[in-house]
Amino acid sequence: MSAPRQVTGLAAVALAPNPGPMTLEGTNTWILRAPGEEGCVVVDPGPDHEEHLARVAAAGPVRAILLTHGHSDHSAGAAILHALTGAWVRALDPAHRLGSEGLAAGDVVAEAGVELRVLATPGHTADSLSFVLHGDGEPPAVLTGDTILGRGSTVVAHPDGRLDDYLASLRLLRELGDMAVLPGHGPELPAAGRAAEAYLAHRANRLEQVATALAELGQTADQVSPGDVVRLVYADVDRALWPAAELSVRAQLDYLHTR
């Protein structure tokens, strides 16, 4: 495996070897430190993969391990990285914590010469967080986990994920304007505001398509089979992604049913 790639003055990325339709090239494990600092903060250790986690631990000493959310492609390696480094794991969901400290909106994590301000950005999952990264003399960036990806769109993982929450999270991230995006999968993006606006437009378009499908099927949002909607709305999408698309369709139908 190659060495972590330096992306900004504060952030390097180690790409986990778990590529796939849902993970793109793999999970981005972010290694954060100010120039000249020995220690680092790790965001999203990634899957349980011995070589990847050893490479991340070698970039340390690791002072803290943070999770954007609990999906296994981001969190399964956290306990092993804790065992390798002694750093505690902090997350919104207590089920994924190792140590006494969790994470919540408004918290600030200050380690290795950087500060991370915690934003609650639910929607992909109920426990999804984003982190605004600050350091002296460096422009800020935002780590978005799966809320905004570097390429394509993400799944609203119904019923844990909810579309109304997700739209609110996108509107919050839109306010970050030209702040760079360091996503959980795919390449970094130059501007959170533009990325969030594109995601909002995509979701609005999908809702229109679902509403059209309901009219074509002659059924209401609480009556229709989500699979029937997927076959109409996602006909041009790789069928390997249809199970994930059905989760988003369920979220869209729930959203339309409650409006």
Rosetta silent file (secondary structure, phi, psi, omega in degrees, C-alpha in Angstrom):
SEQUENCE: MSAPRQVTGLAAVALAPNPGPMTLEGTNTWILRAPGEEGCVVVDPGPDHEEHLARVAAAGPVRAILLTHGHSDHSAGAAILHALTGAWVRALDPAHRLGSEGLAAGDVVAEAGVELRVLATPGHTADSLSFVLHGDGEPPAVLTGDTILGRGSTVVAHPDGRLDDYLASLRLLRELGDMAVLPGHGPELPAAGRAAEAYLAHRANRLEQVATALAELGQTADQVSPGDVVRLVYADVDRALWPAAELSVRAQLDYLHTR
SCORE:     score description
SCORE:     0.000 S_00000001
   1 L     0.000  145.711 -179.918    0.000    0.000    0.000 S_00000001
   2 L   -78.068  164.266  177.242    1.156    3.520   -0.737 S_00000001
   3 L   -68.129  155.901  175.292    1.817    6.136    1.927 S_00000001
   4 L   -54.196  142.619 -178.262   -1.063    8.441    2.916 S_00000001
   5 E   -93.319  125.540  178.458   -1.595   11.207    0.360 S_00000001
   6 E   -75.130  123.394 -175.988   -1.291   14.791    1.629 S_00000001
   7 L  -104.701  -43.501  174.458   -4.421   16.677    0.502 S_00000001
   8 L  -132.097 -179.724  177.271   -4.182   19.949    2.458 S_00000001
   9 L   -64.623  -17.799 -176.992   -1.698   21.406    4.908 S_00000001
  10 L  -113.225  -15.816 -168.250   -3.669   19.717    7.698 S_00000001
  11 E  -129.614  131.499  169.738   -5.129   16.587    6.119 S_00000001
  12 E  -121.772  156.461 -177.991   -3.759   13.427    4.540 S_00000001
  13 E  -125.957  134.949  171.358   -5.823   10.468    3.331 S_00000001
  14 E  -110.467  117.601 -176.586   -5.139    6.746    3.496 S_00000001
  15 E   -84.153  121.204  178.763   -7.404    4.892    1.070 S_00000001
  16 L   -73.698  147.928 -177.587   -8.752    1.628    2.475 S_00000001
  17 L   -85.427   59.004  179.235   -8.678   -1.398    0.142 S_00000001
  18 L  -130.803   53.394 -179.330  -12.452   -1.900    0.081 S_00000001
  19 L   -66.695  155.568  178.218  -13.576   -0.652   -3.342 S_00000001
  20 E   173.879  176.146 -179.068  -17.104   -1.403   -4.503 S_00000001
  21 L   -58.475  -32.792 -178.207  -20.334    0.036   -5.893 S_00000001
  22 L   -93.415  -22.340 -174.374  -21.169    1.668   -2.553 S_00000001
  23 L  -107.223    0.785 -177.808  -17.640    2.607   -1.454 S_00000001
  24 E    56.897 -129.084 -179.323  -16.254    3.868   -4.794 S_00000001
  25 L   -70.857  -16.466 -177.372  -12.442    3.507   -4.695 S_00000001
  26 L   141.877  177.621  179.093  -12.646    2.637   -0.984 S_00000001
  27 E   -79.659  133.738  174.040  -13.117    4.371    2.353 S_00000001
  28 E   -83.856  115.016  171.413  -11.109    7.537    2.939 S_00000001
  29 E   -96.735  118.586 -174.104   -9.363    7.389    6.308 S_00000001
  30 E   -95.282  133.279  179.738   -8.350   10.948    7.195 S_00000001
  31 E  -117.521  116.065 -169.019   -5.164   11.666    9.144 S_00000001
  32 E  -117.800  132.692  174.721   -5.126   15.200   10.539 S_00000001
  33 L  -165.418  152.821  172.585   -2.294   17.225   12.089 S_00000001
  34 L   -78.448  153.869  177.367   -0.774   20.690   11.949 S_00000001
  35 L   -55.267  135.543  179.050    2.657   21.019   10.293 S_00000001
  36 L    86.640   -9.876  178.738    5.412   20.041   12.715 S_00000001
  37 L   -80.399  141.123  177.902    3.089   18.094   15.021 S_00000001
  38 L   -81.632  -46.217 -177.239    4.069   14.547   15.903 S_00000001
  39 L   -78.067  174.192  179.283    0.605   13.273   16.869 S_00000001
  40 E  -151.420  164.534  171.023   -2.504   13.074   14.702 S_00000001
  41 E  -110.592  135.369  177.966   -6.276   12.676   14.745 S_00000001
  42 E  -109.497  128.651  175.192   -7.795    9.865   12.681 S_00000001
  43 E  -112.220  122.584  178.697  -11.285   10.196   11.217 S_00000001
  44 L    62.856   83.528  179.428  -12.975    6.976   10.049 S_00000001
  45 L   -59.872  -23.500  177.935  -10.435    4.152   10.448 S_00000001
  46 L    93.956 -158.682 -175.191  -12.320    2.187    7.803 S_00000001
  47 L   -75.577  171.911  175.473  -12.858   -1.579    7.566 S_00000001
  48 L   -77.942   86.282 -178.980  -11.241   -4.339    9.595 S_00000001
  49 L  -134.820  113.188 -169.243   -8.172   -4.690    7.377 S_00000001
  50 H   -57.027  -46.961 -175.523   -4.886   -5.434    9.124 S_00000001
  51 H   -68.399  -41.777  178.630   -2.507   -3.838    6.631 S_00000001
  52 H   -61.246  -46.651 -177.054   -4.582   -0.667    6.240 S_00000001
  53 H   -68.336  -34.465  175.812   -4.914   -0.179   10.002 S_00000001
  54 H   -64.694  -38.451  178.034   -1.193   -0.815   10.545 S_00000001
  55 H   -65.450  -40.227  178.473   -0.428    1.879    7.964 S_00000001
  56 H   -66.516  -44.197  179.911   -2.757    4.323    9.733 S_00000001
  57 H   -61.631  -35.227 -179.251   -1.249    3.511   13.150 S_00000001
  58 H   -68.770  -19.115  177.113    2.237    4.073   11.725 S_00000001
  59 L   -78.225   -5.880 -174.974    1.259    7.637   10.813 S_00000001
  60 L   -75.167 -159.791   15.020    0.771    8.363   14.535 S_00000001
  61 L   -69.003  136.668 -178.263    1.063    8.591   17.409 S_00000001
  62 E   -84.202  123.217 -178.077   -2.725    8.718   17.155 S_00000001
  63 E   -92.455  -29.115 -179.409   -4.251   11.059   19.755 S_00000001
  64 E  -157.318  149.198  176.318   -7.947   10.528   18.960 S_00000001
  65 E  -121.132  122.081 -177.991  -10.135    8.430   16.670 S_00000001
  66 E  -117.046  146.700  177.616  -13.380   10.016   15.445 S_00000001
  67 L  -116.851  133.119  172.686  -16.251    8.458   13.501 S_00000001
  68 L   -74.588  -29.447  175.471  -18.519   10.285   11.077 S_00000001
  69 L  -172.124  176.099 -168.603  -21.061    7.461   11.541 S_00000001
  70 L   -94.423    4.536  178.019  -21.267    3.812   12.437 S_00000001
  71 L   -58.406  142.342 -167.891  -21.442    2.027    9.084 S_00000001
  72 H   -63.478  -28.010  179.350  -18.903   -0.778    9.082 S_00000001
  73 H   -69.823  -11.554  175.282  -16.900    0.501    6.106 S_00000001
  74 H  -106.713  -29.826 -166.207  -16.035    3.508    8.299 S_00000001
  75 H  -116.482  -15.938 -171.382  -16.020    2.034   11.796 S_00000001
  76 L   -61.509  -27.753  179.724  -15.176   -1.684   11.775 S_00000001
  77 L   -86.015   -0.456 -172.414  -11.454   -1.000   12.162 S_00000001
  78 H   -64.827  -43.908 -178.383  -11.865    1.405   15.092 S_00000001
  79 H   -64.680  -37.544  178.870  -11.471   -1.130   17.893 S_00000001
  80 H   -68.578  -42.264  178.015   -8.337   -2.563   16.276 S_00000001
  81 H   -63.663  -36.736  174.180   -6.837    0.882   15.759 S_00000001
  82 H   -60.029  -44.437 -179.981   -7.589    1.616   19.418 S_00000001
  83 H   -64.044  -34.509 -179.539   -5.756   -1.584   20.394 S_00000001
  84 H   -74.516  -31.765 -169.411   -2.788   -0.605   18.223 S_00000001
  85 H  -118.424  -19.973 -175.015   -2.530    2.987   19.430 S_00000001
  86 L    81.611   -3.030 -179.398   -4.366    3.356   22.744 S_00000001
  87 L   -75.971  140.435  179.210   -6.411    6.253   21.330 S_00000001
  88 L   -78.001  153.914 -179.817  -10.055    6.376   22.344 S_00000001
  89 E  -102.741  123.429 -179.289  -12.851    6.187   19.786 S_00000001
  90 E  -114.003  134.078 -177.918  -15.375    9.037   19.829 S_00000001
  91 L  -153.437  163.853  174.885  -18.730    8.868   18.040 S_00000001
  92 L   -69.472  -44.814 -178.355  -22.281   10.136   18.376 S_00000001
  93 L   -80.019  120.405 -179.792  -23.696    6.641   18.864 S_00000001
  94 H   -57.099  -25.277 -178.891  -22.572    5.166   22.216 S_00000001
  95 H   -64.245  -19.910 -176.977  -22.493    1.719   20.604 S_00000001
  96 H  -108.506    7.301 -179.088  -19.429    2.767   18.612 S_00000001
  97 L   -89.523  147.289  165.991  -17.482    4.547   21.372 S_00000001
  98 E  -128.214  106.803 -173.432  -14.428    3.280   23.183 S_00000001
  99 L   122.654  176.850 -173.074  -13.843    5.570   26.146 S_00000001
 100 L   -89.063  -12.078 -175.012  -15.978    7.933   28.168 S_00000001
 101 L  -103.517  130.951  173.620  -16.269   10.781   25.649 S_00000001
 102 L  -100.656 -156.305  175.827  -18.752   10.883   22.810 S_00000001
 103 L  -139.193  143.878  177.071  -19.401   13.513   20.181 S_00000001
 104 L  -151.214  161.610 -179.528  -22.304   15.924   19.730 S_00000001
 105 L   -53.800  133.233  179.346  -23.133   19.021   17.711 S_00000001
 106 L    93.156  -14.960  176.649  -21.085   22.002   18.864 S_00000001
 107 L   -64.395  151.952  174.160  -18.272   19.962   20.409 S_00000001
 108 E  -125.394  123.951  176.157  -14.719   20.975   19.551 S_00000001
 109 E  -102.129  119.770 -178.060  -11.942   18.387   19.415 S_00000001
 110 E  -118.969  108.057  179.432   -8.508   19.998   19.778 S_00000001
 111 E  -151.925  153.933  171.352   -5.551   17.680   19.213 S_00000001
 112 L    55.266   30.309  177.063   -2.345   17.574   17.148 S_00000001
 113 L    79.246    7.422  178.049   -2.490   21.324   16.479 S_00000001
 114 E  -122.469  160.583  173.291   -5.908   21.195   14.790 S_00000001
 115 E  -123.645  136.315  177.074   -9.465   21.910   15.881 S_00000001
 116 E  -120.888  117.437  176.759  -12.495   20.005   14.674 S_00000001
 117 E   -94.538  128.599 -172.727  -15.935   21.552   15.218 S_00000001
 118 E   -87.316  128.480  173.079  -18.687   18.950   15.226 S_00000001
 119 E  -113.014  133.033  171.279  -21.780   19.426   13.053 S_00000001
 120 E   -79.686  119.296 -179.323  -24.811   17.148   13.358 S_00000001
 121 L  -131.826   62.093 -178.836  -25.645   16.145    9.773 S_00000001
 122 L   -68.583  165.552  177.380  -28.160   13.297   10.051 S_00000001
 123 L   138.801  -59.216  170.929  -29.976   11.846    7.086 S_00000001
 124 L   -58.709  -48.320  168.115  -27.661    9.265    5.539 S_00000001
 125 L  -138.498  164.917  178.870  -27.879    7.739    9.020 S_00000001
 126 L   -67.358  -26.639 -174.643  -29.289    9.120   12.250 S_00000001
 127 L   -99.258   14.053 -175.773  -25.793    9.289   13.773 S_00000001
 128 L   -70.043  133.032  176.852  -24.033   11.062   10.869 S_00000001
 129 E  -124.251  155.061  167.217  -21.654   13.867   11.816 S_00000001
 130 E  -122.760  157.460 -176.619  -19.457   16.246    9.851 S_00000001
 131 E  -128.762  123.175  175.097  -16.305   17.944   11.156 S_00000001
 132 E   -89.218  119.617 -173.300  -15.113   21.452   10.271 S_00000001
 133 E   -96.984  125.773  177.595  -11.318   21.368   10.346 S_00000001
 134 E  -125.322  149.815  172.310   -9.335   24.432   11.446 S_00000001
 135 E  -162.289  149.479 -176.024   -5.627   25.054   11.937 S_00000001
 136 L   -55.145  127.816  174.036   -3.426   28.142   12.165 S_00000001
 137 L    76.380    4.019 -178.689   -2.639   29.607    8.778 S_00000001
 138 E  -118.863  141.173  176.261   -4.623   27.001    6.826 S_00000001
 139 E   -65.155  145.674  179.793   -7.997   27.429    5.132 S_00000001
 140 E   -70.230  159.602  175.176  -10.779   25.425    6.812 S_00000001
 141 E  -143.038  164.315  179.167  -12.229   22.263    5.298 S_00000001
 142 E  -124.974  129.499  174.907  -15.162   20.020    6.177 S_00000001
 143 E   -92.479  120.411 -168.432  -15.065   16.245    6.564 S_00000001
 144 E  -110.033    1.048 -177.725  -18.477   14.985    5.470 S_00000001
 145 E    55.384 -128.181  178.993  -18.368   11.200    5.811 S_00000001
 146 L   -99.872    6.654  179.971  -21.132    9.859    3.562 S_00000001
 147 L   -69.528  -42.722  168.643  -23.315   12.982    3.739 S_00000001
 148 L  -128.426  125.921  178.353  -21.524   14.396    0.677 S_00000001
 149 L   -96.604  164.844  178.156  -19.367   12.074   -1.409 S_00000001
 150 L   -74.894  -15.355  179.684  -16.588   13.013   -3.755 S_00000001
 151 L  -156.532  138.528  178.537  -18.505   11.550   -6.679 S_00000001
 152 L    76.294 -166.304 -179.300  -22.128   10.560   -7.231 S_00000001
 153 L  -116.635  166.218 -177.255  -24.867   10.669   -4.622 S_00000001
 154 L  -106.551  170.247 -179.773  -25.316    8.939   -1.295 S_00000001
 155 L   -93.737  136.907  166.550  -28.012    6.675    0.133 S_00000001
 156 L   -91.498  102.606 -165.276  -30.583    7.836    2.644 S_00000001
 157 L   -81.861   71.932  178.263  -30.502    4.592    4.617 S_00000001
 158 L   -58.382  142.958    3.602  -34.163    4.320    5.634 S_00000001
 159 L   -88.707   -9.685  178.514  -35.498    3.843    8.278 S_00000001
 160 L   -64.923  -43.013  175.181  -32.455    4.988   10.249 S_00000001
 161 L   -87.184  143.148 -178.937  -31.827    7.700    7.675 S_00000001
 162 L  -129.489  139.314 -174.917  -34.602   10.197    6.971 S_00000001
 163 H   -68.365  -38.868  179.436  -34.933   12.447    3.967 S_00000001
 164 H   -62.524  -38.914  175.477  -36.189   15.498    5.864 S_00000001
 165 H   -63.783  -41.845 -176.372  -33.117   15.284    8.118 S_00000001
 166 H   -65.337  -42.530  178.198  -30.860   14.827    5.103 S_00000001
 167 H   -62.515  -40.098  177.413  -32.215   17.879    3.287 S_00000001
 168 H   -64.091  -37.876  178.379  -31.720   19.969    6.438 S_00000001
 169 H   -66.758  -39.548  177.249  -28.130   18.708    6.702 S_00000001
 170 H   -64.175  -38.946  177.845  -27.438   19.639    3.088 S_00000001
 171 H   -65.351  -35.806  176.301  -28.805   23.133    3.701 S_00000001
 172 H   -64.707  -46.021 -179.592  -26.481   23.436    6.709 S_00000001
 173 H   -68.085  -29.624  177.203  -23.453   22.347    4.654 S_00000001
 174 H   -59.387  -30.334 -179.393  -24.460   24.713    1.859 S_00000001
 175 L   -68.885  -12.281 -179.226  -23.774   27.574    4.266 S_00000001
 176 L   -80.248   -5.618  170.291  -20.073   26.611    4.304 S_00000001
 177 L    58.109 -120.832 -174.299  -19.665   28.150    0.843 S_00000001
 178 L   -85.978   12.837  178.038  -16.195   27.726   -0.629 S_00000001
 179 L   -67.167  132.578  179.761  -14.911   25.461    2.150 S_00000001
 180 E   -64.676  148.726  178.800  -13.224   22.366    0.704 S_00000001
 181 E  -106.457  127.152  173.333  -14.938   18.990    1.188 S_00000001
 182 E  -110.955   96.062 -169.536  -12.973   15.986    2.460 S_00000001
 183 E   -86.865  170.713  177.991  -15.476   13.141    1.877 S_00000001
 184 L   -76.741  -21.040  177.651  -15.740    9.602    3.160 S_00000001
 185 E  -146.983  145.275  176.713  -15.436    8.192   -0.366 S_00000001
 186 L    85.020 -179.925 -175.293  -14.141    9.611   -3.620 S_00000001
 187 L   -74.351  158.365  174.631  -12.011   12.668   -4.363 S_00000001
 188 L   -65.088  155.189 -178.128  -11.972   15.894   -2.390 S_00000001
 189 E  -120.910  150.204 -173.044  -14.213   18.703   -3.660 S_00000001
 190 L   -79.207  -21.396 -171.437  -13.408   22.431   -3.858 S_00000001
 191 L  -150.854  115.899  179.502  -16.594   23.947   -2.410 S_00000001
 192 H   -61.740  -38.041 -177.570  -19.120   22.594    0.111 S_00000001
 193 H   -61.263  -46.971 -179.536  -21.734   25.135   -0.955 S_00000001
 194 H   -67.754  -40.099  179.594  -21.750   24.058   -4.594 S_00000001
 195 H   -63.551  -45.020 -179.882  -21.663   20.362   -3.704 S_00000001
 196 H   -65.039  -39.428  178.705  -24.583   20.700   -1.276 S_00000001
 197 H   -62.820  -41.458  177.727  -26.583   22.726   -3.802 S_00000001
 198 H   -64.352  -39.264  177.830  -26.058   20.021   -6.429 S_00000001
 199 H   -65.501  -41.185  178.502  -27.176   17.357   -3.951 S_00000001
 200 H   -62.714  -41.388  177.884  -30.299   19.354   -3.075 S_00000001
 201 H   -64.662  -40.228  178.370  -31.157   19.694   -6.764 S_00000001
 202 H   -61.768  -44.315 -179.070  -30.616   15.948   -7.259 S_00000001
 203 H   -66.075  -39.340  177.560  -32.935   15.117   -4.353 S_00000001
 204 H   -62.341  -41.362  178.598  -35.612   17.490   -5.638 S_00000001
 205 H   -64.371  -42.788  178.770  -35.406   15.835   -9.064 S_00000001
 206 H   -63.232  -40.349  178.767  -35.670   12.359   -7.560 S_00000001
 207 H   -62.495  -39.481  176.445  -38.747   13.400   -5.554 S_00000001
 208 H   -63.121  -41.245  179.584  -40.372   14.641   -8.754 S_00000001
 209 H   -65.413  -39.955  178.148  -39.553   11.332  -10.444 S_00000001
 210 H   -65.332  -43.040  177.952  -41.024    9.356   -7.542 S_00000001
 211 H   -60.745  -40.304  177.178  -44.190   11.475   -7.610 S_00000001
 212 H   -64.147  -41.254  178.603  -44.475   10.828  -11.361 S_00000001
 213 H   -62.883  -39.913  177.881  -43.998    7.095  -10.778 S_00000001
 214 H   -60.956  -42.778  178.821  -46.774    7.116   -8.180 S_00000001
 215 H   -63.615  -41.830 -179.807  -49.109    8.756  -10.684 S_00000001
 216 H   -64.897  -38.419 -179.260  -48.147    6.218  -13.350 S_00000001
 217 H   -81.738  -13.472 -179.748  -48.724    3.321  -10.959 S_00000001
 218 L    67.526   34.763 -178.383  -51.968    4.836   -9.668 S_00000001
 219 L  -133.182  161.611  177.460  -50.939    4.401   -6.035 S_00000001
 220 L   -94.408  168.702 -176.003  -50.163    6.600   -3.050 S_00000001
 221 L   -62.234  -27.751 -179.034  -46.867    6.823   -1.195 S_00000001
 222 L   -91.189   -3.258 -178.639  -48.147    4.614    1.628 S_00000001
 223 L  -107.069  -30.834 -167.364  -49.557    1.958   -0.730 S_00000001
 224 L   -73.121  152.134  171.375  -46.917    1.460   -3.387 S_00000001
 225 L   -79.435  124.042  178.135  -44.213   -1.201   -3.466 S_00000001
 226 H   -55.905  -33.982  179.033  -40.800    0.531   -3.224 S_00000001
 227 H   -63.198  -36.131  177.151  -39.444   -2.047   -5.651 S_00000001
 228 H   -64.581  -38.653  178.481  -41.956   -0.965   -8.296 S_00000001
 229 H   -66.974  -41.765  178.810  -40.808    2.642   -7.884 S_00000001
 230 H   -58.628  -43.760 -178.217  -37.149    1.622   -8.169 S_00000001
 231 H   -62.096  -30.019  178.452  -37.842   -0.180  -11.444 S_00000001
 232 H   -85.263  -47.662 -170.768  -39.323    2.997  -12.900 S_00000001
 233 H   -81.251  -33.196 -175.213  -37.115    5.721  -11.399 S_00000001
 234 L  -109.597   29.068 -177.766  -33.763    3.883  -11.362 S_00000001
 235 L   -60.203  -29.194 -177.716  -34.134    2.018  -14.670 S_00000001
 236 L   -93.251    7.301 -178.267  -30.876    3.553  -15.933 S_00000001
 237 L  -101.480  142.439  176.349  -28.907    2.663  -12.766 S_00000001
 238 L   -48.471  128.615 -177.339  -26.778   -0.485  -12.389 S_00000001
 239 H   -62.376  -20.868  175.967  -29.006   -3.159  -10.873 S_00000001
 240 H   -62.771  -22.052 -179.714  -26.274   -3.907   -8.325 S_00000001
 241 H   -94.825   -3.088 -176.630  -27.235   -0.562   -6.771 S_00000001
 242 H   -62.244  -39.092  176.317  -30.987   -1.216   -6.706 S_00000001
 243 H   -58.288  -40.500  176.320  -31.049   -2.550   -3.098 S_00000001
 244 H   -68.604  -40.069  177.923  -29.436    0.707   -1.946 S_00000001
 245 H   -60.519  -35.008  179.389  -31.754    2.687   -4.223 S_00000001
 246 H   -64.805  -33.713  175.798  -34.718    0.989   -2.561 S_00000001
 247 H   -61.925  -45.167  178.867  -33.591    2.361    0.822 S_00000001
 248 H   -65.504  -39.159  177.420  -33.605    5.874   -0.626 S_00000001
 249 H   -62.162  -41.523  176.695  -36.985    5.268   -2.295 S_00000001
 250 H   -59.581  -40.184  177.293  -38.418    4.165    1.046 S_00000001
 251 H   -65.627  -39.917  179.493  -37.113    7.407    2.546 S_00000001
 252 H   -66.629  -41.324  179.118  -38.626    9.406   -0.326 S_00000001
 253 H   -65.814  -41.079  176.872  -42.004    7.683    0.032 S_00000001
 254 H   -60.646  -43.015  178.693  -41.998    8.302    3.775 S_00000001
 255 H   -61.376  -46.511 -179.647  -41.190   11.967    3.104 S_00000001
 256 H   -67.594  -36.479 -179.020  -43.990   12.316    0.549 S_00000001
 257 H   -64.788  -32.756 -177.162  -46.476   10.468    2.757 S_00000001
 258 L   -90.557    1.089  179.624  -45.919   12.891    5.646 S_00000001
 259 L   -96.138    0.000    0.000  -46.274   16.008    3.477 S_00000001
